[in-house]
């Protein structure tokens, strides 16, 4: 698994990808949802965060920055975190801003209240 990620050890991947850059993806999703931006912007920024992740692993821990599988796996994780953060924040904003029209049905979704057509 570490050869696929191209990191020196598992702790490097956990600290850099999950904690540092993963928090960045989470904050990006929240920030874009709070300003009513579309989800494709989250994806664009997460692709860039994947490159930042590879750069930090290379620069700080002598990891291999040219391994495509490491970029793809790390970016898939960041895309998931960013998108889920965007969905949760958008659902919360819709329900809090339009409480007479929408109700929450889960952590990532909302629906129109019955009788509000």
C-alpha positions in Angstrom: 0.0 0.0 0.0 2.8 2.4 0.8 4.4 1.8 -2.6 1.1 2.7 -4.2 1.0 6.0 -2.2 4.7 6.6 -2.7 5.2 7.8 0.9 8.1 7.0 3.3 5.7 5.5 5.9 2.1 5.4 6.9 2.4 8.2 9.5 3.5 10.6 6.8 0.4 9.9 4.8 -1.9 10.2 7.8 -0.4 13.4 9.0 -0.1 15.2 5.7 -3.0 13.9 3.7 -5.6 13.3 6.4 -4.8 16.0 9.0 -3.2 18.9 7.1 -4.6 18.8 3.6 -7.7 17.0 4.6 -8.6 19.9 6.9 -8.0 22.2 4.0 -10.4 20.2 1.8 -13.0 20.3 4.6 -12.6 24.1 5.1 -12.8 24.6 1.3 -16.1 22.7 1.1 -17.5 24.7 4.0 -16.4 28.0 2.7 -17.7 27.5 -0.8 -21.0 26.2 0.4 -21.4 29.2 2.8 -20.9 31.6 -0.2 -23.4 29.6 -2.4 -20.7 28.5 -4.9 -21.4 25.4 -7.0 -19.9 22.0 -6.1 -17.6 21.9 -9.2 -15.5 24.6 -7.6 -14.9 22.3 -4.6 -13.6 19.7 -7.1 -11.3 22.1 -8.8 -9.8 23.3 -5.5 -9.4 19.7 -4.3 -7.5 18.8 -7.5 -5.1 21.6 -6.6 -4.9 20.4 -3.0 -3.9 17.0 -4.2 -0.9 18.6 -5.9 -0.1 20.5 -2.7 -0.3 17.2 -0.8 2.2 15.6 -3.1 4.5 18.6 -2.9 4.5 18.6 0.9 5.2 14.8 1.0 8.1 15.4 -1.4 9.5 18.5 0.2 9.2 17.6 3.8 9.6 13.8 3.8 11.5 12.9 0.6 8.5 11.1 -0.9 8.2 10.5 -4.6 6.1 13.3 -6.1 5.9 11.8 -9.6 3.9 8.7 -8.7 0.5 9.1 -10.3 -1.3 6.5 -8.1 -0.3 8.5 -5.0 -1.8 11.7 -6.4 -5.0 9.9 -7.5 -5.6 8.2 -4.2 -4.8 11.3 -2.1 -7.0 13.4 -4.4 -9.9 11.0 -4.3 -9.8 11.2 -0.5 -9.7 15.0 -0.6 -12.5 15.1 -3.2 -14.6 13.0 -0.9 -13.9 15.2 2.2 -14.5 18.4 0.3 -17.7 17.2 -1.3 -19.2 15.8 1.9 -18.3 19.1 3.7 -20.0 21.1 0.9 -23.1 18.9 1.0 -23.5 19.1 4.8 -22.9 22.8 4.9 -25.3 23.5 2.0 -28.0 21.4 3.6 -27.6 23.3 6.9 -27.7 26.6 5.1 -30.9 25.8 3.2 -32.7 24.6 6.3 -31.6 27.5 8.4 -32.1 30.2 5.8 -35.5 28.9 4.5 -37.0 27.1 7.5 -40.6 27.5 6.3 -39.7 25.8 3.0 -37.1 23.0 3.7 -36.5 20.4 6.3 -33.4 18.3 7.0 -33.6 14.6 6.2 -30.1 13.6 6.8 -26.6 15.0 7.4 -26.1 15.8 3.7 -29.6 16.4 2.3 -32.8 18.3 2.7 -36.3 18.3 1.2 -39.1 20.6 0.5 -41.7 20.6 3.3 -45.1 19.2 2.3 -47.6 21.9 1.4 -45.1 24.5 0.3 -45.6 24.3 -3.4 
